[in-house]
Amino acid sequence: MERECPYIETRPEDFVCGASVTSMVPSVSEFTTYCGSEDHYRCPILLARVLREASSARPQRTSSAFCR
C-alpha cells in the first residue's frame, strides 16, 4: 500500500515540500522516489527536518555542565 509523504502539498500545481526549510519543489525523480511512495521516510529533506526538530526539543547543555 503506497502512502504519500505527509509533508508534500496536495495541490498538483504546487508540490511544495513542507519538510523543507526553503519550501523547495522536489524534482520528478525525487517525487517518484520519496514523496509519492512509502519510502518517504528515506528522504534526506524529511530526515533533516526530523533531526532539526529533535535537536530543538532537547535542552541545550552549557559548557559548565561538563566541568567537574
N, C-alpha and C positions, 0 to 999 in steps of 0.2 A: 504494500500500500504506500504510494508516494504521498508525501506531505511537503508542502512548500515551507520555506523559511518563514517564521513568524515576523521577521523584521522587514520583509520585502513589501513595498507598497503594492496594493492590488490593482490600482488603475493602470491599464495597459499602456497608456501614453507616458507614464512616469517610470515605473520600475526602479524607483529610488530605494537604495539600501538604507533602512532605518538603523542598522547597526553601525553604519559608517559615521564618523565624526563630521565628515565633509559632505554628507548626503550624496555619495557617489552613485552613479548608474552603472551596474555591472555589465560587462560585455556579454555578448551572446554565449560565448564559451563559458564564462563564469556563471551565468544564469543557468545554463544547462547542467553544469557540473554541480553547483552548490544550491542556488536559490530555488530551483524548481523541483528538487528531489529531496529525498530523506537524508541525503548526505550533507545537508546544510550545516550540520554540526562540525564538519571538517573545514568550513570556510575560514580563511585567515582573518577576514574582517570581523566575523562573528566571534572568533576566538579572542581577538584583540579587545573587543567590547567586553566580553566576559572577564578577561584579565583586568581591564580598567575598573570595572565595577567591583571586582573582588579586592583590588588594592585600595580603592577609596572606602570600602566598608571596614577595612582593618584599621584599628587605631595606630597612629603614627608613633614610632618609637623615637625617642630623643637619644642623643649620644650618651647622656648621663645614665641611661638605663643599662648600658653595657659596662659601666665603671664598677669596680669592686672596692 
